[in-house]
Amino acid sequence: MEAFDALMGGFAIALQPTTLMWGFIGCFVGTLVGVLPGIGPALTIALLLPLTYHVPATSMFVMFAGIYYGAAYGGSTTSILLNTPGESAAVVTALEGNKMARRGRAGQALATAAIGSFVAGTIGTLALTFFAPLVVDAALAFGPAEYFSLMVLSLVAVSAVLGNSMLRGLVALSLGLLLGMIGVDLQTGQPRFTFGRPELLDGIEVTVAAVGLFAVGEALYLAWQGRESKGGEVMKLSGSLWMSKKDWGRSWKAWFRGAFFGFPIGAMPAGGAELPTLLSYYTEKKLSKHPEEFGQGAIEGVAGPEAANNAAAAGVLMPLLTLGIPTSATAAIMLSAFEGYGIQTGPQLFSQQGGLVWTLIASLYIGNVILLVLNLPLVSLWVKLLKIPPPWLYAGIIVISTAGVYGAGNSVFNVGMLFVFGLLGYLMRRFDFPAAPLIVGLILAPMAEQSMRQALTISQGEWSTFFTRPLSGSLMAVSLLLLVAPTLWRQIRSNKSLLK
């Protein structure tokens, strides 16, 4: 009942005209960037981070949540009509969605994706509403040792999940931890790694680093890649945008199954949206009464993965809000936004910033309705956006990033740092190093150091405290498992292939 009462309080704020306006803007922008190939929610939220200096936290996070959910909706449009998934989680949707479009059923594919996203997004948000307080209650027993172990788990999880290589993820994480040490040591008051620059005494501005890595770096990378020469054929919308009775009958079970794949896997520290979308696709293929249609445009192959993708988006928010663990690049950027407001995510967030959290959750319900209304009637508008020349997008991203960072602090030094991180972001994308672990390391390094020192002070310098305390030791064991499991799995698969 406490969660329900808190949620009703969140709705009271979320339904105020100003908050609704920010939510609508977020949903509209999110759908727009989901449609545009190469422009995703992480880049967009990074681009808007300078607004955190001027916009209240509640309004800002409602908009960010709308962008996150909206991009998950909009990504299906590009996958179905252009066969170009904007993000890895939308790859599976393209398998059947584009085939449906080529058979003249683009409208039905877009409809089942939009309605399935609404159904699964609502189920995921319901699960977030009622399970998040349980996770918080368990996490409130944490002491300094447990907090340090949790941060180690966060760092290892984000390195293992984001990127194609554990080694590259750890290298990016190590660089982030090193950058996070810049500034004044909180224990001794001595400056560290500032090179005599007073601008660095407070550490590297997370907003500048995030915008540089994700916005400027991504724009430089996409420009270098020359996406304008690789565009595909945009399929025309033909026929009705509504589904027949048969389409409904084949879709609704897939929506629910996809939702129940998406949320729990998205909520895991090593979850994400790629695995549940794949599981949903193969499940629908096995259970379908029309398996021969798979590969030719089966509607279940669109309904299930799209539902799993949107439910996973709700799942990703649970470890972020309750434990401070980001399991996607977008979650890492949102973590930096919390940092920009001086808000620490984790178990204390629900007690210290309860109004913000429950307004954010309430806005997810409202955003799902807004997105359902936006997606189907305006699909012709989203298709026209695919004709925007990519160079205009890249140039616009860099101009907006520069103006936003300079306007936030009137600092030429920060603009210089923006382009340093932009070049670093380009090089990391160029050589397949994930940027999210760097941002997470930059944010969590000072907090992890503080928790470690407090735990060692309490234990009188005994490092074993991190392993002998049951909860702390369990978290360390999970971290070790995440580190070694991918290597062991690859070795087992290699041995199996040799035996064959």
C-alpha positions in Angstrom: 0.0 0.0 0.0 2.9 2.4 0.7 4.1 2.0 -2.9 0.6 2.6 -4.2 0.2 5.8 -2.1 3.6 7.0 -3.2 2.7 6.3 -6.8 -0.5 8.3 -6.5 1.5 11.2 -5.1 3.8 10.8 -8.2 0.8 11.0 -10.5 -0.4 14.2 -8.8 2.9 15.9 -9.8 3.3 14.1 -13.2 -0.2 15.3 -14.3 0.6 18.9 -13.7 0.7 20.9 -16.9 4.4 21.8 -16.7 5.5 18.2 -16.0 3.2 16.8 -18.7 4.8 19.3 -21.2 8.3 18.0 -20.4 7.1 14.4 -20.6 5.5 15.1 -24.0 8.7 16.8 -25.3 10.7 13.8 -24.1 8.4 11.3 -25.9 8.3 13.3 -29.1 12.1 13.8 -29.2 12.7 10.1 -28.2 10.5 8.8 -31.0 12.3 11.2 -33.4 15.8 10.0 -32.4 14.7 6.4 -32.4 13.6 6.8 -36.0 16.8 8.4 -37.2 19.5 5.8 -37.9 22.6 6.3 -35.8 21.0 8.7 -33.3 20.1 6.9 -30.1 18.8 7.8 -26.6 22.2 7.8 -25.1 23.5 10.4 -27.5 20.4 12.5 -27.2 20.3 12.6 -23.4 24.1 13.4 -23.4 23.3 16.3 -25.8 20.7 17.6 -23.4 22.8 17.3 -20.2 23.7 21.0 -20.2 20.0 21.7 -19.5 20.5 20.2 -16.0 22.0 23.6 -15.0 18.7 25.4 -15.7 15.8 22.9 -15.5 14.5 21.4 -12.2 15.5 17.8 -11.6 12.0 16.3 -11.7 11.1 17.9 -15.1 14.5 16.9 -16.5 14.2 13.2 -15.5 10.6 13.0 -16.7 11.9 14.2 -20.1 14.8 11.8 -20.1 12.5 8.9 -19.3 10.3 10.0 -22.2 13.3 10.0 -24.5 14.4 6.6 -23.3 11.0 5.0 -23.8 10.3 6.9 -27.0 13.6 5.8 -28.6 12.6 2.2 -27.9 9.3 2.8 -29.7 10.8 4.8 -32.6 13.5 2.3 -33.3 11.0 -0.2 -34.7 10.1 2.3 -37.5 13.6 2.3 -38.9 14.0 -1.4 -38.5 10.7 -2.2 -40.3 10.8 0.5 -43.1 14.6 0.8 -43.7 16.0 -2.5 -42.4 18.5 -0.4 -40.4 18.2 -1.0 -36.6 19.2 2.2 -34.7 20.4 0.0 -31.7 21.5 -3.6 -31.3 18.2 -4.4 -29.4 16.2 -3.6 -32.6 18.1 -6.0 -34.8 15.7 -8.8 -34.2 12.7 -6.7 -35.0 14.2 -6.0 -38.5 14.4 -9.7 -39.3 10.6 -10.1 -39.7 9.5 -6.5 -39.7 11.2 -5.5 -43.0 10.0 -8.7 -44.6 6.4 -7.8 -43.7 7.0 -4.3 -45.2 8.3 -5.9 -48.4 5.1 -7.9 -48.6 2.9 -4.8 -48.3 2.2 -5.2 -44.6 4.3 -2.4 -43.2 1.3 -0.8 -41.5 0.4 -4.0 -39.6 4.1 -4.5 -38.6 4.2 -0.9 -37.2 0.9 -1.4 -35.4 1.9 -4.6 -33.6 5.2 -3.0 -32.7 3.6 0.1 -31.2 0.8 -1.7 -29.4 3.2 -4.4 -28.1 5.5 -1.7 -26.9 2.6 -0.1 -25.0 1.5 -3.4 -23.4 5.0 -4.5 -22.4 6.1 -1.0 -21.3 3.1 -0.9 -19.0 3.8 -4.4 -17.6 7.4 -3.4 -17.0 6.5 -0.2 -15.3 4.1 -2.1 -13.0 6.9 -4.5 -12.1 9.2 -1.5 -11.4 6.5 0.1 -9.2 6.1 -2.9 -6.9 9.5 -4.7 -7.0 11.7 -1.6 -6.6 10.7 -0.9 -3.0 11.5 -4.5 -2.1 15.0 -4.2 -3.6 15.5 -0.9 -1.6 14.4 -2.5 1.7 17.0 -5.2 1.2 19.7 -2.7 0.2 19.1 -0.5 3.2 21.1 -3.0 5.3 24.3 -2.0 3.4 27.3 -0.6 5.3 30.4 1.0 3.8 31.9 -2.5 2.9 28.7 -3.5 1.1 28.5 -0.2 -0.7 32.1 -0.6 -2.0 31.4 -4.2 -3.1 28.2 -3.0 -4.8 30.2 -0.3 -6.7 32.8 -3.0 -7.7 29.9 -5.1 -9.1 28.6 -2.0 -10.9 32.0 -1.3 -12.5 32.5 -4.9 -13.5 29.0 -5.4 -14.8 29.1 -2.3 -17.0 32.5 -3.4 -18.4 31.3 -6.9 -19.1 28.0 -5.9 -20.7 28.8 -2.8 -22.7 31.1 -3.6 -25.6 32.2 -6.6 -27.5 35.4 -7.2 -25.5 35.8 -7.6 -21.7 39.4 -6.4 -22.0 38.4 -3.2 -23.9 35.7 -2.6 -21.4 38.1 -2.9 -18.5 40.6 -0.5 -20.2 37.8 2.1 -20.7 36.8 1.6 -17.0 40.4 2.0 -15.8 40.7 5.3 -17.7 37.5 6.5 -16.2 38.7 5.6 -12.6 41.9 7.4 -13.3 40.0 10.5 -14.5 37.7 10.2 -11.5 40.7 10.7 -9.2 41.4 14.2 -10.6 40.6 17.0 -8.1 41.0 17.5 -4.3 41.5 14.5 -2.1 38.6 14.6 0.4 40.7 13.0 3.1 43.8 15.1 2.9 42.7 18.2 1.1 45.6 17.9 -1.4 45.1 18.4 -5.1 45.6 15.3 -7.3 46.4 15.2 -11.1 45.3 18.8 -11.6 48.6 20.0 -13.3 48.3 23.3 -11.6 44.9 24.1 -13.3 42.4 25.6 -10.9 39.6 24.5 -13.2 40.4 20.9 -12.3 40.3 21.3 -8.5 36.6 20.2 -8.4 37.4 17.3 -10.8 36.3 16.8 -14.4 32.8 18.0 -15.1 30.8 14.8 -15.8 28.4 16.7 -18.1 31.3 17.9 -20.3 32.8 14.4 -20.4 29.5 12.7 -21.3 28.5 15.2 -24.0 32.0 15.0 -25.5 32.1 11.2 -25.5 28.6 10.4 -26.6 27.5 13.4 -28.7 30.6 15.0 -30.3 32.5 11.6 -30.4 29.5 9.8 -32.0 28.9 12.7 -34.5 32.6 12.5 -35.6 32.5 8.7 -35.8 29.3 8.7 -37.9 30.7 11.4 -40.2 33.9 9.4 -40.6 31.9 6.3 -41.4 30.0 8.1 -44.2 26.5 6.8 -43.5 25.1 8.9 -46.3 26.5 6.5 -48.8 25.1 3.4 -47.1 21.4 4.3 -46.9 18.9 1.6 -47.8 15.6 1.7 -49.5 12.8 3.2 -47.4 9.7 0.9 -47.8 6.5 2.7 -48.6 3.5 2.5 -46.3 0.7 0.6 -47.9 -2.6 -0.6 -46.7 -4.2 0.0 -43.3 -2.3 0.8 -40.1 -4.7 -1.3 -38.2 -4.5 -5.1 -37.5 -7.0 -7.7 -38.5 -8.6 -10.1 -36.0 -6.1 -12.7 -37.1 -3.2 -10.4 -36.5 -4.5 -9.6 -33.0 -4.8 -13.3 -32.2 -1.2 -14.0 -33.3 0.2 -10.9 -31.5 -1.3 -10.7 -28.0 0.4 -13.8 -26.5 3.7 -12.7 -28.0 3.4 -9.3 -26.3 2.9 -10.8 -22.9 5.6 -13.4 -23.4 8.0 -10.7 -24.6 7.3 -8.6 -21.5 8.0 -11.4 -19.2 11.3 -12.0 -20.9 12.3 -8.4 -21.1 11.7 -7.0 -17.5 13.6 -9.6 -15.4 16.6 -9.8 -17.8 16.7 -6.1 -18.2 16.8 -5.7 -14.4 19.8 -8.0 -14.0 23.3 -6.3 -13.6 24.4 -8.1 -16.8 21.0 -7.9 -18.5 20.3 -5.4 -21.3 17.8 -5.7 -24.1 19.6 -7.9 -26.6 19.2 -11.2 -24.8 15.4 -11.0 -24.1 14.7 -9.9 -27.7 16.6 -12.9 -29.1 14.9 -15.3 -26.5 11.5 -13.9 -27.4 12.1 -14.3 -31.2 13.2 -18.0 -30.8 10.3 -18.7 -28.4 7.8 -17.3 -30.8 9.4 -19.3 -33.7 9.1 -22.5 -31.6 5.5 -21.9 -30.4 4.1 -20.5 -33.6 1.4 -22.4 -35.6 2.9 -20.8 -38.7 6.7 -21.6 -38.4 7.0 -21.5 -42.2 6.4 -17.8 -42.2 9.5 -17.0 -40.1 12.0 -15.5 -42.3 9.2 -14.4 -44.7 7.5 -11.8 -42.4 5.8 -13.5 -39.4 3.9 -11.0 -37.2 4.9 -12.8 -34.0 8.5 -12.2 -34.8 7.8 -8.4 -34.6 5.4 -8.5 -31.7 7.5 -10.5 -29.2 10.9 -8.9 -29.6 9.5 -5.3 -29.6 7.6 -6.1 -26.4 10.8 -7.6 -24.9 12.7 -4.5 -25.9 10.4 -2.1 -24.2 9.9 -4.2 -21.0 13.7 -4.4 -20.8 13.8 -0.6 -20.9 11.7 -0.5 -17.7 13.9 -3.3 -16.2 17.1 -1.3 -16.8 15.7 1.5 -14.6 15.4 -0.8 -11.6 19.1 -1.4 -10.8 19.8 2.2 -11.7 17.3 3.7 -9.3 17.6 1.1 -6.5 21.3 0.2 -6.5 23.0 2.8 -8.7 24.0 0.2 -11.3 23.8 1.2 -15.0 23.3 -1.7 -17.3 23.1 0.3 -20.6 24.8 3.3 -22.2 21.6 5.3 -21.7 21.5 4.4 -18.0 25.1 5.5 -17.6 24.3 8.9 -19.1 21.2 9.2 -16.8 23.6 8.3 -13.9 25.7 11.3 -14.9 22.6 13.5 -14.9 21.9 12.4 -11.3 25.5 13.3 -10.5 25.0 16.7 -12.1 22.1 17.4 -9.7 24.2 16.2 -6.7 21.7 13.3 -6.3 23.2 9.9 -5.4 21.3 6.9 -6.8 21.0 3.8 -4.7 18.9 2.6 -1.7 18.8 6.1 -0.2 17.3 7.6 -3.3 13.8 6.5 -2.5 13.9 8.0 1.0 15.8 11.2 0.1 14.3 11.9 -3.3 11.0 10.0 -3.0 9.0 12.7 -4.8 11.3 12.7 -7.8 11.4 8.9 -8.1 7.7 8.3 -7.9 7.0 11.2 -10.3 9.4 9.6 -12.7 7.7 6.2 -12.4 4.2 7.8 -12.7 5.5 9.6 -15.9 6.4 6.2 -17.4 2.7 5.2 -17.3 1.7 8.5 -18.9 4.5 8.3 -21.4 3.3 4.9 -22.6 -0.1 6.4 -23.5 1.5 9.5 -25.2 3.8 7.3 -27.2 0.9 5.0 -28.4 -0.9 8.2 -29.6 2.2 9.6 -31.2 3.4 6.6 -33.0 0.6 5.4 -35.2 -1.1 8.6 -36.4 2.3 10.4 -37.0 4.1 7.5 -38.7 4.1 9.3 -42.1 6.0 12.2 -40.4 8.6 9.8 -39.0 9.1 8.3 -42.4 9.8 11.8 -43.8 12.5 12.3 -41.2 14.5 9.5 -42.8 15.2 11.9 -45.7 17.2 14.4 -43.6 20.8 14.5 -44.9 23.0 12.9 -42.3 25.7 15.6 -42.5 23.1 18.1 -41.3 22.5 16.0 -38.3 26.2 15.6 -37.4 26.9 19.3 -37.8 23.8 20.2 -35.7 25.0 17.8 -32.9 28.4 19.4 -32.7 27.0 23.0 -32.7 24.4 22.3 -30.1 26.9 20.5 -27.9 29.3 23.4 -28.0 26.7 26.0 -27.4 25.2 24.0 -24.5 28.5 23.4 -22.7 29.6 27.0 -23.1 26.2 28.4 -22.1 26.2 26.2 -18.9 29.3 27.6 -17.4 30.6 30.4 -19.7 33.9 28.5 -19.7 36.3 28.3 -22.7 38.2 25.6 -20.7 35.1 23.4 -20.6 34.7 23.8 -24.4 38.3 22.7 -24.9 37.6 19.7 -22.6 34.5 19.0 -24.6 36.5 18.5 -27.8 39.2 16.6 -26.0 36.6 14.1 -24.9 35.0 14.3 -28.3 38.2 13.2 -30.0 38.6 10.5 -27.3 35.1 9.3 -28.0 35.7 9.2 -31.7 38.9 7.1 -31.2 37.1 4.8 -28.8 34.3 4.2 -31.3 36.8 3.8 -34.1 38.7 1.1 -32.3 35.6 -0.5 -30.6 36.2 0.6 -27.0 32.9 1.2 -25.2 32.5 4.7 -23.8 29.9 4.0 -21.0 32.4 2.2 -18.7 34.6 5.4 -18.8 31.7 7.6 -17.7 30.6 5.1 -15.0 34.2 4.9 -13.7 34.5 8.7 -13.7 31.2 9.0 -11.6 31.8 6.1 -9.2 35.5 6.5 -8.5 35.2 9.1 -5.8 32.2 7.3 -4.1 34.0 3.9 -4.3 37.1 5.4 -2.8 35.1 7.0 0.1 33.3 3.8 0.9 36.5 1.8 0.8 38.3 4.2 3.2 35.3 4.2 5.6 35.2 0.4 5.6 38.9 0.1 6.2 38.7 2.6 9.1 35.9 0.6 10.7 37.8 -2.7 10.3 41.1 -1.1 11.4 42.8 -1.7 8.1 41.6 -5.3 7.5 41.0 -5.8 3.8 39.3 -9.1 4.5 36.2 -7.2 5.7 35.1 -7.0 2.0 35.0 -10.8 1.8 34.1 -12.0 5.3 30.9 -9.9 5.6 28.2 -12.2 4.0 26.5 -9.6 1.8 29.7 -7.9 0.8 31.4 -11.2 0.1 28.4 -12.3 -2.0 28.6 -9.2 -4.2 32.4 -9.7 -4.6 31.7 -13.3 -5.7 29.2 -12.2 -8.3 31.7 -9.6 -9.6 34.4 -12.3 -9.9 31.9 -14.5 -11.7 31.1 -11.8 -14.2 34.8 -11.3 -14.8 35.7 -15.0 -15.4 32.4 -16.4 -16.9 32.8 -15.0 -20.4 36.4 -16.4 -20.7 35.3 -19.8 -19.4 32.3 -19.9 -21.7 34.5 -19.1 -24.7 37.0 -21.8 -23.7 34.2 -24.4 -23.3 32.8 -23.6 -26.7 36.2 -23.7 -28.2 36.8 -27.2 -26.6 33.5 -28.4 -27.9 34.3 -27.3 -31.5 37.6 -29.0 -31.3 36.0 -32.3 -30.2 33.6 -32.1 -33.2 
